[in-house]
Amino acid sequence: MGIPPRPLLAGFDTIYFSLDEEVSDATWERLKEAQDDAKLLAQANKKGAHCPEWLDAQMHPTGARGGYRFLIERGDQFSLKLMRGIPNRPAMFIEMPSFGLHTHPDGVLGALHKTFAYIGRVLFPELPAEEVMRRFNLDTAKCSRLDLHADWQGGDVPTFADTEALHFIHPGKVKVACMSEGRHCTGYTFGRSAVKARIYNKTVQATQAKLDWYFELLRQLHGEDFDETLDVWRCEFQLERDGVKGFRFYGTPEDTDDDDVLEAELAVEDLPSVSSVRQALKWASTMWGYLTSRWLRWVYPTDDVNRARWPLRDSWEVIQASGKLITADGLLPDDKLSLVRAQRHSGYARGMHRMAVGLLTALETVDIDAGAAQARYVEHMRRIAHIARAAQDKRFDDCGDDERKALRILKGMGIRDERVGETGQLLDMAMGVFTSAGVLTLRDEDQMGEIADLLNGMADELDRVADEKGGIPEMLRDKWQRRFKVATAHRAFKKVG
């Protein structure tokens, strides 16, 4: 006997919605100024995010597809696109990602209300609170896309055998494709239009995407009952709005059973009209029931020539029943959610540590003694890793600090970048590591004040050594040959810029 299927998590994975209100002329001008500043940073080839204090979010240097002039992001809470003056197009388009929806203490409702409050407070400061609540709410927000999911362990899981795709009952015109990782199939996709479905190995996807917070969420929800040695699988439906008609779910079933076709038509008539975000939240569980019983089913093959009568897989029965778990309420108390949020960037931090190792190795190939810098750098990165777990939300929400760090990099390193191209590359890497970790300062009370002081000192020494050896390229080439006992071409270390 195999392990019986067990539901782990179900709910809203992503919500897209639009609002029709246009910002004032004054706010539009402030947004243009913020975007111009973001462009200056981008042109300087710096990775620091431009987060004006008044905007309390990151302003991207360019707009977004669809004619949107501005793209604003606020951590993992939302991304917001703005335009104005274009008839029949929404002035604002907002995406609420999975992390924010799953980890807000008050659930999906709390995350949405927080976004509405931000829009009113920052983009419409001239409006009184009552007017903000009247214009920006669950009823005025038009739902453009809704992603629903259910995750499970155990029971039947896809094996990707040659004939397995025939075990899925779906609308006749729906195309089925295999999701591949290299030569290995990791999931199926169904459909390409207003309704799409995916069944895939969530463990593989979350591991590759470094979604450590997702596994921590499952640990906090299920404790020891969550088997980390067993793969997690996901069934996901992506629903897109069909213009002014709202969501349309019906697809003619495969031509196998007239009764099945009739029942599907009757079932879709029972579905309500869904246009606003409030309606989407209210009817999500009902929509899930229709999608998993009439739009897509996973069945056991039998000798019956009528595939519509094949029995459901045990895992699919669990997926169908997961509709009752789809709720807009919070999943966990805030103390447990704080542990989940702390894992948001832990996977990314591992990449930063690998960058640090590469940086220090590169510094060692130059004619300087980097031992002291390396020791202090590694010690400081350990402290950063410890602090990140306890204060992740504060560091990544505190965009004002990010802006100041970016400006300090631009001011303090620009001249050095022009003077020594190769050294500038190493300095940019160092600054990128520290900025990504949310810190720029590396202190030693007796010898230095900031990491910029240490690196600028290195640059001065490099200038002197380079002059003696005929330039930076010659210095690097000489050091490389002596260290690794190999000969290199003169063009191997050519000047940058």
C-alpha positions, 0 to 999 in steps of 0.5 A, a space after each residue: 500500500 502506498 501513502 494515502 494522499 494528504 492535502 497540504 495547502 489550498 488558496 489564492 496564488 496570485 490575484 490581478 485587478 484593475 482600478 479606474 481612478 487616475 492620479 492627479 497632475 501633481 502626483 503624476 509629476 512627482 512620479 515622473 521625477 522619481 522615474 527620472 532619478 531611477 533612470 540615472 541610477 540605471 544608467 550608472 549601472 548600479 543595482 541599487 533600487 530607487 525608493 523615494 521616501 514619499 513613494 515608500 516603494 521602488 520606482 522602476 526606470 521604465 514602465 511596463 507592457 501595455 502602455 503603462 508609464 510607471 511600474 512601482 513595486 513594494 517588496 513582496 506585497 504588490 506591483 502596480 502599473 499606472 497610465 492615464 489619458 487612454 480611453 477604455 483602459 484601466 488607469 491602474 493595474 495591480 498584481 498581488 503575488 503568492 508570498 504576500 497573499 499567503 503570509 499576511 496575518 489577516 490573509 488575502 483580505 488583509 493583503 488587499 486592504 493594505 494595498 488599497 490603503 497604500 494607493 489612497 495614502 501615497 497616490 491620492 493624498 489629496 483625498 479624505 479617508 472616506 473618499 479613499 475607502 469609497 473609491 478603492 475597495 473590493 467592489 471597485 477593483 475589477 478582477 483580471 486574473 485569478 490563480 487558485 491552487 491545491 497542494 498535496 503529498 502521497 497518493 497518485 502522482 504523475 508518472 509521465 508514462 506515454 499514455 498517461 495524458 489520456 487519463 485526464 478528462 478535459 474539454 475537447 479543444 484543450 491542448 495538453 503539453 508536458 512541462 519539462 526539466 531537461 529531458 524529464 517531464 515534471 508536469 502537465 499544462 492544459 489549455 491556452 485561453 481564458 482557463 489554464 490548468 497545471 499539474 506539476 512537482 511543486 518541490 522541484 519548482 520551489 527548490 529551483 526558485 529558492 522559495 524557502 518560505 514555501 517549505 517553512 509555511 508547510 512546516 508551520 501549518 503541519 508540523 511533524 506531519 509534513 514529510 519533507 522527504 516526499 515530493 509536494 505536487 500542485 494542481 493550479 488553475 489560472 483564470 483570466 477575465 474575458 473583457 467586460 463579460 467577466 470570467 468564462 469557464 465552460 468548455 465542451 467536454 470530450 465527445 464521450 457521453 451526452 449526459 456528461 455534456 448536459 451536466 457540464 452545461 447545467 453546472 456552469 449555469 449555476 456559477 455566478 457572474 464574477 467581475 469584482 475582487 469581492 465576487 472572486 473571493 466569495 465564489 472561489 471555492 465554488 469555481 474550484 468545485 466546477 473546475 475540478 469536476 467539469 473542466 478537468 478530472 484525473 481518472 483510473 482507466 478501465 475497460 469501459 469505452 466511455 472515458 467519462 465514466 472512469 473512476 476518479 484517482 484518489 489524489 483527485 478526490 483530495 484535490 476536489 475536496 480542497 475547495 473548502 480550504 480556499 479562504 481569504 482568511 489568515 492561515 497562521 498566527 503572526 508569530 508563526 508567519 514571521 518565521 515564514 517571512 524570514 525565509 523569503 530571501 534565504 535562498 537568494 542569500 546563499 547566492 550572495 555568499 557564493 558571490 562573496 567567495 568569488 569576489 575574495 578569490 578575485 582579490 587574492 589574484 591581485 598584488 595586495 594582501 586581502 587576508 584582513 579584508 577577507 576575515 572581516 568580510 566573512 565575519 560580517 556576512 555571518 552577522 548579516 545572515 543572523 540579522 536577516 532572519 530576525 528583521 527580514 520584513 523591516 529591511 526589505 520594506 525600508 526602501 528609504 534606506 535602500 535609496 540612500 545606499 544606492 546614492 552612496 554607491 553612486 557618489 563614492 565609487 563613480 570616480 574609481 570606476 573611471 580610473 581603474 576599470 578592472 578594479 571597478 568591476 570588483 568594487 561593484 561586485 562587493 557593493 552588490 553583495 552588501 546592497 543585496 544583503 541590505 547593509 553597506 557598512 563593514 566596521 572595525 573600530 580600530 582600523 576603518 569606518 566603512 567598506 568604501 574606505 577599505 576598498 578605496 584604499 585598495 584602489 590607491 594601492 592598486 594604482 601605485 602597483 599598476 604604474 610600476 608594472 605598466 598598467 592594470 592588465 599587465 599587473 593581473 597577467 603577471 600575478 596570474 602567471 606567477 600564481 598558476 604557473 601558466 602563460 597567458 596571452 596579452 589580450 587575456 586581461 584587457 582594459 574595460 571601458 
